[in-house]
Amino acid sequence: MGCRTDVAPSRRRARHWKLEERPIPIPDDILQSYPWINSLIVAAALLVGAAIANWITKKIVVRLTTRIVASSPFRDESNYVGQIVRHLSNAVPAFIIERGIPLVPGIPETAVSVIQSAAVAFIIYTIARAFDDVLDLANEAYEHNPDAASRPIKGYIQLGKIAVYGAAGIVIISVLIGESPLLLLSGLGALAAVLMLIFRDTILSLVASVQLRSNDMLRVGDWITMPQLNADGDVVDIALHTVKVQNFDKTVTAIPTHRLISDSYQNWRGMRESGGRRIKRSINIDVTTIDFVSDDEWQALRRFALLRPYLDDKQAELDEWNARVAPDGDETVNRRRPTNIGTFRAYTVAYLKAHPEIDHSKTLLVRQLEPGETGLPLEIYCFANTTAWAEYERIQADIFDHLLAILPEFGLLLYQQPSGHDLGGLKALGLPGTPGAS
């Protein structure tokens, strides 16, 4: 027991002596021992400063500028001023990184040069985007001019955009390779012919992509129709060289991007955004059934509740006309009389106006087309209040189901070419000239 008591204090003193010989490292010693920690701290501080500057410009400067422009009499419907400031604000963090990256210790000079060149290239790109918005703002301001419709400047604006992005591309490349832009231009002049041959499709697709994007001619999700390339469906992908369209039969058509500029196609986006789809279809009336409406038939038509306002107004119109042009006792041919085709046309208009699934804020009319060998086409032109394909087809079918079924009530018949059933009826009557007739 006594030995253990004497040994324990000696071991504690030995450990205490070892702690005094090995002092605790201080942060400066850690930074000297691990220099990459110092580099990491300075780099992180630089990135945080750039992020703070980006947040300040986006949340304060951009919003303040947008509010000032909105409260001013200056007309900027598309908020181009806000986009200009937003694009220029993106240059602030890039400028901070470009100026601050040399202060980060331990980074090789080559890496510093590459990061600075990339930051300067990004600044040039943001300035080019801002100039793009300036040109759009100038075009929008010009469109308020009364002469803008007859003298548009959109073509010149697009040419200016090409010049801006071309100049920006040359400067960016010269910054990245560390050469003068003049030297780059001289080299491009010699290679222009070769580049045009090698990258012909790419250049055409690039120009087409710029035009499609700048004019908002095509978006992913748009329904387009291009019969010459068997495309009828929704756009699922827009790439540099091809635009993929998923047809309604689930096949996919790849359209070269430049074909969307050189060839015509139909984009149904406007129809979808309007919330209504057009119904345009004709009913061919047998012209031999068109006739005047007698007094008894005229009174019988009052059974139709939708027709009563029309019948009253039409009767007053006819009475006034006949009193002025055809006095009492004059022959019937001199008097103006209602027709069954006109009355049916009025009923169709009244039926469409009362239909709950027709968009009454858009064009609605029923008109006669030029008579032909298939009878008198009576065209129905209106808009369904939905763009859903199945619902649209149901509404259209319901309308024509009703009109075709009620057509005989007006003494009219649908024109139809003679079929086997019709010829069989003639044969049963034994009419001369009918095959099989005696």
Secondary structure by P-SEA (a helix, b strand, c coil): caaaaaaaaaaaaaaaaaaaacccccaaaaaaacaaaaaaaaaaaaaaaaaaaaaaaaacaaaaaaaaaaacccccccaaaaaaaaaaaaaaaaaaaaacccccccccaaaaaaaaaaaaaaaaaaaaaaaaaaaaaaaaaaaaccccccccaaaaaaaaaaaaaaaaaaaaaaaaacccaaaaaaaaaaaaaaaaaaaaaaaaaaaaaaaaaaaccccccbbbbbcccccccccccccccbbbbbccccbbbbccaaaaaabbbbbaaaaaaacbbbbbbbbbcccccbbbbcaaaaaaacccccaaaaaaaaaaaaaaaaacccccccccccbbbbbaaaaaaaaaaaaaaacccccccccccccccccccccccbbbbbbcccccaaaaaaaaaaaaaaaaaacccccccccccccaaaaaaaaaaccccccccc
